[in-house]
Amino acid sequence: MGKATGKAEGGRPALRPLPGAGTRAEDGYALSREDLARYSRHVLLREVGVEGQRRLQRAKVLIVGAGGLGSPIALYLAAAGVGEIGLVDFDRVDVSNLQRQILYSTEDVGERKVEAARRRIRAANPHVRVAVHEASLSRENAMEILRPYDVVVDGTDNFATRYLVNDACVLLGKPNVYGSIYRFEGQASVFDARSGPCYRCLYSEPPPPGMVPSCGEAGVLGVLPGLIGLVQATETVKLILGIGETLVGRLMLYDALAMRVRELEVRKDPNCVICGPHATQRELIDYPAFCGTVASGNEPTGRSEVTPSTLATELRGPEAPTLIDVREPGEWAIARIDGARLIPQGELAECLDELTSARALVLYCKSGERSRDAADLLLNLGFRNVRSLRGGIDAWTQEIDPSLPRY
């Protein structure tokens, strides 16, 4: 982790409301009798009142990722009366989402997330405008998508998009409300290079590919994104209203198992390439390459990979390879390829003697990353015919055996 030390100093002055957050009745955002009834608990708060509710009505907030974090963020911002909510997501609702993504119901499975989310948000508050961006955020479209919004909320689950959101926010001069979750732990902060550090000041470089498993590989407690997402929604409302002390310059760390919250101070990095005084990066870059990831659909890059169709043919042949599943027992219990043997990646080195008699080995995991690392380990130890299943069991399920559940 980057430059984070100690506990942040308290007593920061109250924020000013975001530019453009008008407060006059003449600006077209006067509260109606229905508004006063709906938002009466806000109006009763001296720190919010009628003027603050008007600011919320004028605000435009973009949520990147309509998943576990984006779900509570969207619902609570809609309930609070934020005037326009933008949603960026290109995925469809899967049954495995329902354990934590409270925007969706069983009836939504298979539907585009942005459409199901828009319907749910409008049901919660029909006065909220919902703008959907059914796309994968990229360096080609990020600036155009982010530009109209006052606040950007990062609800993504991968490092490439986090760096992209951060850099676009820095270049556009917008606050980035950050959150992330992993198993039983979560983080939250507000990155605003105009008054504090950005995400790169904390994490100047991404971790090596495969070092941090995704939630789809490591799992996540279903209630965890609810708590972290509500922190993000709270920080967003405070930014719009210009009240309180936000998480700018602070990183909140939450441990659900211990029910403990810690706080670290995050300092602005004078050598930051995007927000430092001598910044060298003036535009968006190739973020998948920066993070060492490979976009799906690329051809295999090494001789140690085998496609699902080729493996299916080989398994039907007279000299079928030995199939090794390097995932964890919980993943094995959900779905497995017939004939495979489970040896979790962390235990592979202890089972070398059991593998030496195999003529050929094919290793697989969920998406292909862990099995590539495991195959490289065996090749470096002298094994000769070792390959990794390209795309893992997820690709196998889509291309060969759709009866297997996806997760």
N, C-alpha and C positions, 0 to 999 in steps of 0.2 A: 504494500500500500504506500502511497505517496506521502506528502508532507502533512501529516496529521499528528498533532501532539496535544496532550493535556485537555483541559476543559475550556470551552469558550468563555470569554468574559461576558458578564451580563450587562444590563443597563444600556443597551443600544437604543438610540432614539427611534421614535415611531416612524414608520415609513410614510412617504407621500403616496397618494393614490396614483395608479398608472396613468400616463398621459392619455388624454382623450376620454377619460372617464367622467363625462359631464354630470352636473348635479342640478341643472335648472329644469324646471317644469317645461319651459319652452323648447327644450331640445328634443321633444317627442318621447321622452321617457318618464313622464309623470305617472305616479302610481294611481291606478284606478281603485275603486272600492273592492273589486275582486282581489287586486294585488295586495291591498292593505290587509285583507282577511287572510290570504294565503301566506304572506310574509310577516304577519303580525309579531311573531316571536323575534324576528330580526329588528323590526321597527322599535320594539320595546328596549332593545339594547342601545344605550347612549352612544357606544362606539360605532354603531351601524346606522340606525335610524332611517328616515326616509331618504336622506341624501346618499347613504351607503347602499341602500337597495337599488337606487337609480344607477349607481356605478356598476353594480352587479348586472343589471339589465343591459347596460351598454357594452359590457366586456365580451371579448371573443377569446375562447380558450381552445387550444388544439391538444387533443389526447392522441399520442402516438402509441398504438397498440390497444385493441379493444379486447384484452384478455383478462387475466386474473387481477392485475392492478387497474387496468382501464375500467373494469366493471364498476367497482365502488366509486371511483373517481367520477365517472360519468353520471351515475345516479345521484350522488350527493351534490354535484355542481348543478345538475338540472333542478333538484329540489330547492337549492339555494336561490335559484332564479337567474343564473348566468345566462345572458341573452343569447349567445351563440356558442355551440359546442361543435368542434370539428373532430372527426374520427378518422384515423389512418389505420387501415388494416386490409389485408388481401386474402385472409383465410376464410374458411367455412367452419361452422359450428360442428364440433366432434363430440361424441358422447363422453370422452375423457375430459372435456372442458368443464362439464357440469359440476364437478366436485368443488370448484372454486370460482368459476366465472359466472357470477350471479346475474349478469345481464340476460342470460339465456335460460330457456326451459327445454324439456325433452322434445317438445314439438318443433323446436328450432333446429334440431340436428340436421345437418346437410345444407342449411341455408347460409347465405353469405352473412358474415358477422356484422358488417356495417349496416345491412338492412334490418336484421333482427334487433341490433342495438338501437337503431333509429326508432323503430316501433316501440321498444321498451321505454326509451327516454321520453318519447312523446306521450306515452301513457302516464308516466310519472308527472310530467309538466307540459301540457300542450302549448304553452307560451314560449317554450325554448325552440330556437331555430337549430336544426341539426344539419351540418354539412358533412357529407361522407366523401372520403378519398379512398376509393378501393384500389389501392396500389401498394407496392412495396416501396418504402421510402428509399431514395437513392440520391447520389450526388447530382443526377440530372434533374430531379424534380423537387428536391428538398427546399431550396430557397423559395421557389414559387408557392409551394404549399404552406410553408411556415410564415411567409411575409405578412399576410393579413391579420394575424392573431396577436393578441396582447401578451399572452402567457402560453408557453409550451410545456406540457406535462409528459414526461418520459415514462411510459408503461411498457417498455420493450423488454425482451428477454435474451438479447444477444449483444455482444460487445461492439460489433461493427455498426449497428444502428445507434447504440449509445454514443459512440464517438461522432457519428454523423450528426445526430441531434445536437450534441454539444457544440460542434464547430459551426453549424448553421446558426444556432442561437447567438454565439459570440459574434459572428459576422453580421448578423441582423440586429444586434443589440437588444436581445430579448431574454427574459428570465427563463431558466430551464429547471422545472421542478422534478427532481430525480427520485426514483425509488427502484429497489431491486429486492428479490427474494431468492432464497436457496434453502431447501429442506425445512429447517425450523428457524431460520434466521432472516432478518431483513435489514435494509439500510434505507435512509431517506436524507435528502439535503435539498437546498436550493442553490443552483449555480447561476451567478449573474456577474459576468466579467466587468460590467460597468461599475460595480461596487464591491466585488469580492472575487474569489477564485472561480475557475471553471472546472469541469470534470477532469480535464487533462492536468490541472494543477494537483489533483489528488492521485490520479492514475495516469502518469505520463505515457505509459505503454500498456497494451493489452497483455493478458497472460498468454503463455504459449498455447497453441491450439490443443484442445482436449484436456487441458489441466483442470478446468472448471466445467464439470458436466452440466448439461441443461437440466431443467426441471423434468423434462420427459425421460431423462436417464437416471437422475438422482432422486426424483420425487420431490413433493412439496406439501406441507401441511395445508389443507384446504382453506382454513380460516386465516392463514398468515397474510395473503394479499389483501384481505379485508382491512386489517389493521394498518398496513403500510400504505395502502391506497387512500385510506381516510386521512392519514398524515399528509399525503400529497394534496388531497382536496382541501384540507385546512390551510395549508401553506398557500395554495392558489387563491383562496378567498381572502386571506390576509394581504396578499400582494395587490389584489384588485382594490380592496378597501383602504390600503395604506395604514393598517393598524398593527400593533403588537411587534414582536421580535421574531423574524423569520429565521429559517435555518441557513441563511447565507453565512458562509464561513464556519458552518458546523455540520458534522456528520452524525446522525442519530443511528445507533446500532441497537437492534432489538433481538433478544434471544427468547423465543416463545417457550422453550422447555424450562428455562430458569425463571421466566417472567421477569427479566431484567432489561433495563434500558441504560445504555451508556452513551456518552457524547464525546466526540473528538473535535478539536479545533482544526480547521483546514485553512492553511495560509495560501495566499496568492503566490504562485511560483514566478519569480522574476525572469526565469529562463523558459517559461511556457511558450511553445512554438506558435500558439494561436492567440493568446491573450496577454502575453508578456510585453514589456516596453520595447523589446527588440524582436517581436514576433516575425517569423520567417514564412509562416503559412498564411496566405491571403485568399485562398479559395478552397473549396471542398476537394477531397482526394479520393482515391480508390480505397474504400474502407474494408471490403472483404480481403483485399491484398494486404492492407495495413495490419489486419488482425490474423492473417495467415489462414483464412478460411477459403473454401472452394465452393462456388455456387453449384447448386444441384443441376444436373443435366450435362455437366462436363464429362468428357470421355475420361476413362481411367488414365492416371498419370504415371503408373508404374507397373512393372511386370508382376507385382505381388497382389494384384486385384483380379477378381473374377466377377462377372456380371451374374445376376440371378438366373437369366435364361441359360447361360453356359453351365452354371452349377447344377441346375435342374436336369440338364442332359447328362452330365457326368454322374449324377447320383443314380440315374437309371441304367448306367453302363456297367460292364463287368468289373471295372477297376475303380469303383467309387471312392472318392477321397474320404478321409476321416473328418467328421464335422465337429468342431469345437465351439461351444457357445461361451463367450468370455464375459457375459453380462452378470448381473447380480441375481441371487435366488428369487427376489421379488419379481424381477422382470421375466425370469424363466417360468414362474407360475402363471403369468398372464398369457404368454404365447411362446412357442418354440417350434423349431423346424424338426420334423420327424427324423429320427436317427441320430440327432445331435447328442453330445455329451456336455454337461455343464462343468466348466472350470473357470470361475471368475478371474478376471484379468490379474487381480492382486495375488492370486494363488498359483498362477501359471508357472512361475519359476520353481515352485516346489514339486511340480508334477512332470518335470522334463523326462525322467526315466520312463514314464508311462507313455510318452509320445514318440520315443525314438524308433519304435517298430513300425510306425505308420508310413506307408509308401508316399502318401500325399496328405497334407493338412489344409483344411479350409476353416478359417476362423470368422466368426460373425458376432456383431453386437447389435445395438438398435439402429444406428445410422451409418456405421462403417468407420468411425474415427478411432474408437478404442481397439477395434480389431486390427486396424492398420498398425497401431502402435505395438500391439501384441505380436503381430506377424513380423515386424521389424526386429523385435526383441529376439524371437526365435531364429530369424535369419542371421542376426549378429552372433548368435551362440553356435552357429554351424549347421542348423537345419537347412535343407536345400529346397524342398518342394513345399513351400508354405505360401498361402494366399489369403487375402481378406475379401469377404463378400462385399462388393461395392453397394453402398446404400443400406447395408445391414438387413435385419429382419423386416424393417419398414418397407424397403424396396421389394423384398421377397413377397410380402403380403400383398402389395399393390400389383405386382407383375405375375406372380406364380400362384399364390394360395390366398385368395381374398377371404377365405373362411376364418383365417386367423384374426383375432382382435388387434387393433392398433391402439397405441397408448402414447 
